[in-house]
Amino acid sequence: MREKCGRGDVEGDDDAVQRGDAVQPRPGQEAHGEHPVLDALELASVNAHRLAGALSRPAVSLVRVGRKRRRARPVSRESVRGGQVMACGVYSHGRRVTTDVDCVDALRLAREEREGFAWLGLFEPSYGQLAEIAEHYGLDKLAVEDAVTGGQRPKLEQYENHLFMALKTTSYVAHKEVTSTSEVVTTGEIMIFLGEDFVVTVRHGQHGEMSKLRRQLEAAPEMLRHGPTAVLHAVCDSIVDDYVDTVEKIQVDVDQIEAGVFRREHAPSTEAAYQMKRELLELKHAVQPLAGPLRALILDRPRMVDVAMRRYFRDVADHLEQVSERISHFDELLSSVLAATLTQLTIAQNEDMRKISAWVAIAAVPTALAGIYGMNFEHMPELHQVWGYPTVLGVMVVACLLLYRAFKRNGWL
């Protein structure tokens, strides 16, 4: 029996045994056996022996085999409506050391790099998206809610391991002339989470796009060496520059409204001036509250802000003060324009009343004479004279002409 089931045959079946498969009798094997029952028992014994040998070898971890190394998810540019990660990069010594990388891996790589930081840019994220990021970056829940819902006034809040700053962005809406329904200024928001080794920017609105700013910073490594504070300064400086551009364009509209008050070709109107004051109020709510957070960055010296960057924030604060002064000047000028417009309307109404009064006085003379001679009394002077009717008509015409000349000379007509 053992000559028929040699060692070579057994070794040839090792792979099948290791896979847990039973060794089947080879074709024609049972045909050569003289005792089929004994051959079957021998075959079963060999299978059992091989299976015991396979089980005695080191086990293979199914968990390790089934798991794959997690690859860094590239930045996906999904639909703007659902919120998206606009960009995510790691910077060290003023240079970008990674291309698009997963936001969690970015923070890990930034902490592995010497003086490195991660910059994550988000556009209108959902609460779930930002909460997942906040869990890895250690962001405060209240600040996360503010960043998701928006509608915040410019402010600066300091938490245990990061700063949270809210800013308003502005954009000028081009138009031919200001009317009662014109939209002159639109606003958006940018929220910034600033840590020692990360900065997260959350943008709301269709303007204030950050890609151009990111390219400008990457082209200025001497600024990026200051870490996340350089990004915070660049965002503040870019937003204030937009304020300056907006007030420059509003200046043209205000000049047109002011010049239109004293034009004689059309009636004075308060609608344009009032609409411009409303648009200026929206701009004022975006600009003036930012002075407090900038002052805090300069004077309070938060731990996350690089000391060397504070002089740059002073420059931004100076530009913001100039914008605030111009907005206040526009507001005062428009108040004067409204007062002048109301005065013009009052004067126009007085002129109309004088004209009406003059014509009423002129019409009163023929009316009075016609009323007297229309009473049909029998004994009236010159009633039965041939020249009586033409004389009365002539008196009416002469009286009306004299009154017209008098009112014209006095400026009533």
C-alpha positions in Angstrom: 0.0 0.0 0.0 2.7 2.5 1.0 4.5 2.0 -2.3 1.4 3.2 -4.1 1.1 6.3 -1.9 4.7 7.5 -2.1 6.3 10.6 -0.6 6.3 12.5 -3.8 2.6 12.2 -4.0 2.2 13.5 -0.5 4.4 16.5 -1.0 2.6 17.3 -4.1 -0.6 17.7 -2.1 0.8 20.1 0.5 -0.7 23.2 -1.2 -4.1 21.6 -1.3 -3.9 20.7 2.4 -2.7 24.2 3.4 -5.8 25.6 1.7 -8.0 23.2 3.7 -8.8 21.0 0.7 -8.9 17.3 1.1 -6.6 15.2 -1.0 -8.6 13.4 -3.6 -7.6 10.1 -5.0 -5.7 10.4 -8.2 -7.3 9.2 -11.4 -7.0 5.5 -11.7 -5.6 5.1 -8.2 -8.4 3.0 -6.8 -8.3 0.9 -10.0 -4.8 -0.3 -9.2 -5.7 -1.0 -5.5 -6.5 -4.5 -4.6 -8.5 -3.5 -1.6 -10.6 -0.4 -2.2 -11.7 -0.1 1.4 -8.1 -0.2 2.7 -7.1 2.3 0.1 -9.8 4.7 1.2 -8.7 4.4 4.8 -5.1 5.0 3.9 -6.1 8.1 1.9 -8.1 9.5 4.8 -5.1 8.9 7.1 -2.8 10.9 4.8 -5.3 13.8 4.7 -5.6 13.9 8.4 -1.8 13.9 8.8 -1.4 16.8 6.3 -4.2 18.8 7.9 -2.6 18.5 11.4 0.7 19.7 10.0 -0.9 22.8 8.4 -2.7 23.7 11.6 0.5 23.5 13.6 2.1 26.3 11.5 1.9 29.9 12.6 -1.5 31.4 12.1 -2.1 34.1 9.5 -3.8 37.3 10.9 -7.0 37.8 9.0 -7.2 41.3 10.4 -3.9 42.3 9.0 -4.5 40.7 5.7 -7.9 42.4 5.4 -6.7 45.9 6.4 -5.1 48.2 3.9 -3.0 51.2 4.7 -5.2 54.3 4.6 -4.2 56.6 1.8 -4.4 60.3 2.2 -7.6 61.6 0.6 -6.9 64.2 -2.0 -8.7 67.5 -1.7 -12.0 67.0 -3.6 -13.6 70.1 -5.2 -17.2 69.2 -4.8 -20.3 71.3 -5.5 -20.2 74.7 -3.9 -23.7 74.2 -2.6 -22.8 71.4 -0.3 -19.7 73.0 1.2 -16.2 72.0 0.2 -12.5 71.9 1.1 -11.0 74.5 -1.1 -7.3 73.8 -0.3 -5.2 72.2 2.3 -1.4 72.4 2.6 1.5 72.2 5.0 4.1 75.0 5.2 7.5 75.1 6.8 10.1 77.9 6.8 8.0 79.9 4.4 7.6 77.1 1.8 4.8 74.8 1.0 6.1 71.2 1.6 3.0 69.3 0.4 0.4 69.4 -2.3 -3.2 68.7 -1.6 -3.4 66.5 1.4 -6.1 65.2 3.8 -6.8 67.7 6.5 -6.0 65.2 9.3 -2.8 64.2 7.7 -1.9 67.9 7.2 -2.0 68.6 10.9 0.1 65.5 11.6 2.7 66.4 9.0 2.7 70.0 10.2 3.6 68.9 13.7 6.3 66.6 12.3 7.9 69.5 10.4 10.0 72.0 12.3 8.1 75.3 12.6 5.5 73.9 10.3 1.8 74.7 10.1 -1.3 73.5 8.2 -3.6 75.8 6.3 -7.1 74.5 5.6 -9.5 76.5 3.6 -13.3 75.7 3.7 -16.2 77.1 1.8 -19.6 77.1 3.5 -19.1 73.7 5.3 -22.0 71.9 7.1 -21.9 71.5 10.8 -21.0 67.8 10.5 -18.1 68.6 8.2 -16.6 71.3 10.4 -17.3 69.3 13.6 -15.3 66.4 12.3 -12.4 68.8 11.6 -12.8 70.4 14.9 -12.4 67.1 16.7 -8.9 66.7 15.2 -7.9 70.3 15.5 -9.3 70.9 19.0 -11.6 73.7 18.0 -14.2 75.0 20.5 -17.8 73.9 19.8 -19.3 77.4 20.3 -16.8 78.8 17.7 -17.7 76.0 15.3 -21.4 76.9 15.6 -20.6 80.5 14.9 -18.5 79.6 11.9 -21.2 77.4 10.4 -24.2 79.6 10.9 -22.5 82.9 10.0 -24.2 86.2 10.6 -21.5 87.3 13.1 -20.2 90.8 13.7 -16.5 91.2 13.4 -15.0 89.9 16.7 -12.0 88.2 18.3 -12.3 85.4 20.9 -9.5 83.6 22.6 -9.8 79.9 23.6 -7.5 77.5 25.3 -5.5 76.4 22.2 -6.6 78.8 19.5 -8.1 82.1 18.5 -11.3 82.6 16.7 -11.8 85.7 14.5 -14.8 86.7 12.5 -14.5 89.3 9.6 -17.0 90.7 7.1 -16.1 90.8 3.4 -17.5 93.4 1.1 -18.0 93.8 -2.7 -19.2 96.7 -4.8 -22.1 95.9 -7.2 -21.8 97.7 -10.5 -24.8 99.7 -11.7 -25.6 102.7 -14.0 -27.2 104.9 -11.4 -28.6 104.6 -7.8 -32.3 104.0 -7.6 -34.7 103.2 -4.8 -34.0 99.4 -5.3 -30.3 99.5 -6.2 -27.9 97.1 -4.5 -24.6 98.9 -4.0 -22.8 96.7 -1.5 -22.9 93.0 -0.8 -21.2 91.4 2.2 -19.9 88.0 3.1 -18.0 86.5 6.0 -14.6 84.8 6.7 -14.0 83.0 10.0 -10.5 82.2 11.1 -9.3 79.6 13.6 -5.7 80.3 14.5 -3.6 77.9 16.4 0.2 77.6 17.0 0.5 75.0 14.2 -2.6 75.5 12.1 -5.0 78.0 10.6 -8.5 77.2 9.3 -10.4 79.7 7.2 -14.2 79.3 6.7 -15.7 81.5 4.0 -19.3 82.4 3.4 -20.4 84.3 0.3 -19.4 84.4 -3.3 -16.6 87.0 -2.9 -13.5 87.1 -0.7 -12.0 84.1 -2.6 -8.8 82.9 -1.0 -6.9 81.2 -3.8 -5.3 84.4 -5.0 -4.3 85.3 -1.5 -2.8 81.9 -1.0 -0.7 82.3 -4.2 0.5 85.7 -3.1 1.6 84.4 0.3 3.3 81.4 -1.2 5.3 83.9 -3.4 6.4 85.8 -0.3 8.2 83.2 1.9 9.7 85.9 4.1 6.1 86.5 5.3 5.1 82.9 5.6 8.0 82.3 7.9 5.9 84.0 10.6 3.6 81.0 10.6 -0.2 81.1 11.0 0.0 84.8 12.0 1.1 85.6 8.5 -2.1 84.1 7.1 -4.2 86.0 9.6 -2.5 89.2 8.7 -2.9 88.5 4.9 -6.6 87.8 5.3 -7.2 91.0 7.4 -5.1 93.1 5.0 -6.9 91.7 1.9 -10.4 92.4 3.4 -9.4 96.0 4.4 -8.1 96.6 0.9 -11.5 95.5 -0.4 -13.0 98.1 1.9 -10.8 100.7 0.4 -11.8 99.7 -3.1 -15.5 99.7 -2.2 -15.5 103.2 -0.7 -13.6 104.5 -3.8 -16.4 103.3 -6.0 -19.1 104.6 -3.7 -17.5 108.0 -3.9 -18.6 108.3 -7.5 -22.2 107.4 -6.6 -22.3 109.9 -3.8 -20.9 112.7 -6.0 -23.6 111.9 -8.6 -26.3 112.1 -6.0 -25.0 115.3 -4.6 -24.8 116.9 -8.1 -28.4 115.8 -8.9 -29.9 117.7 -6.1 -29.5 121.1 -7.8 -30.3 120.0 -11.3 -33.3 121.8 -12.8 -34.1 119.3 -15.6 -35.7 116.9 -13.2 -37.6 117.1 -9.9 -35.5 116.5 -6.8 -35.9 113.0 -5.2 -34.9 111.6 -1.9 -35.0 107.9 -3.0 -31.5 107.6 -4.3 -29.9 109.4 -1.2 -31.9 107.3 1.2 -31.0 104.1 -0.6 -27.3 105.0 -0.5 -27.5 105.7 3.2 -28.9 102.2 3.7 -26.1 100.7 1.7 -23.6 102.7 3.6 -25.1 101.5 6.9 -24.5 97.9 5.8 -20.9 98.8 5.0 -20.5 100.6 8.3 -21.6 97.5 10.2 -19.0 95.5 8.4 -16.1 98.0 8.8 -16.3 99.8 12.1 -16.6 96.7 14.5 -13.3 95.3 13.1 -11.4 98.1 14.9 -11.8 96.3 18.3 -10.4 92.9 17.2 -7.4 94.6 15.5 -6.7 96.6 18.6 -6.8 93.4 20.7 -4.3 91.8 18.3 -1.9 94.7 18.7 -2.3 95.5 22.4 -3.5 92.4 24.2 -0.7 90.2 22.7 -2.4 86.9 22.3 -0.1 83.9 22.7 -0.8 82.5 19.2 0.2 85.8 17.5 3.8 86.3 16.4 5.2 89.4 18.1 7.0 90.5 14.9 3.7 90.7 13.0 2.0 93.2 15.3 3.5 96.2 13.5 1.8 94.8 10.3 -1.5 94.7 12.1 -1.0 98.4 13.1 -0.8 99.3 9.4 -4.0 97.4 8.7 -5.7 99.2 11.6 -4.6 102.6 10.1 -6.1 101.7 6.8 -9.3 100.6 8.5 -9.5 103.9 10.4 -9.2 105.8 7.1 -12.1 103.8 5.6 -14.2 104.4 8.7 -13.6 108.1 8.4 -14.6 108.2 4.8 -17.8 106.2 5.5 -18.7 108.7 8.2 -18.0 111.6 5.8 -20.2 110.0 3.2 -23.0 109.5 5.8 -22.8 113.2 6.8 -22.7 114.3 3.2 -25.8 112.2 2.3 -27.6 113.6 5.4 -26.9 117.1 4.0 -28.0 116.0 0.6 -31.3 114.7 2.1 -31.8 118.0 3.9 -31.1 119.9 0.7 -33.4 117.7 -1.3 -36.2 118.3 1.2 -35.6 122.0 1.1 -35.7 121.8 -2.7 -39.0 120.0 -2.5 -40.4 122.6 -0.1 -39.3 125.4 -2.4 -40.9 123.7 -5.4 -44.1 123.3 -3.5 -44.1 127.0 -2.5 -43.5 128.0 -6.1 -46.4 125.8 -7.2 -48.7 127.3 -4.6 -47.8 130.9 -5.7 -48.5 130.0 -9.3 -51.8 128.5 -8.4 -52.7 131.5 -6.2 -51.8 133.9 -9.0 -54.0 132.2 -11.6 -56.8 132.0 -9.1 -56.6 135.7 -8.5 -56.6 136.4 -12.2 -59.6 134.1 -12.7 -61.4 135.8 -9.9 -62.0 139.1 -11.8 -64.0 137.7 -14.7 -65.8 135.4 -12.3 -66.9 138.3 -10.1 -68.1 140.4 -13.0 -69.9 137.5 -14.6 -71.5 136.7 -11.3 -72.7 140.2 -10.7 -74.3 140.6 -14.2 -75.7 137.1 -14.0 -78.1 137.9 -11.2 -80.8 139.1 -13.7 -82.0 142.1 -11.9 -84.2 144.4 -13.9 -82.6 147.7 -12.9 -78.8 147.3 -13.5 -76.5 150.0 -14.9 -75.9 149.8 -18.7 -78.0 146.7 -18.8 -80.0 147.8 -21.8 -77.2 149.6 -23.6 -75.8 148.3 -26.9 -72.2 148.8 -25.9 -72.7 147.3 -22.4 -71.7 143.7 -23.2 -68.5 144.6 -25.1 -67.5 147.0 -22.3 -67.8 144.3 -19.6 -65.7 141.9 -21.7 -63.0 144.5 -22.2 -62.9 145.3 -18.5 -62.4 141.6 -17.8 -59.5 141.3 -20.3 -57.8 144.4 -19.1 -58.1 143.4 -15.4 -56.6 139.9 -16.1 -53.7 141.4 -18.1 -52.9 143.9 -15.4 -52.9 141.1 -12.7 -50.8 138.8 -14.9 -48.2 141.5 -15.4 -48.1 142.2 -11.7 -47.6 138.6 -10.7 -45.0 138.1 -13.4 -43.0 141.1 -12.2 -43.0 139.7 -8.7 -41.9 136.2 -9.7 -45.2 134.4 -9.0 -45.7 133.3 -12.6 
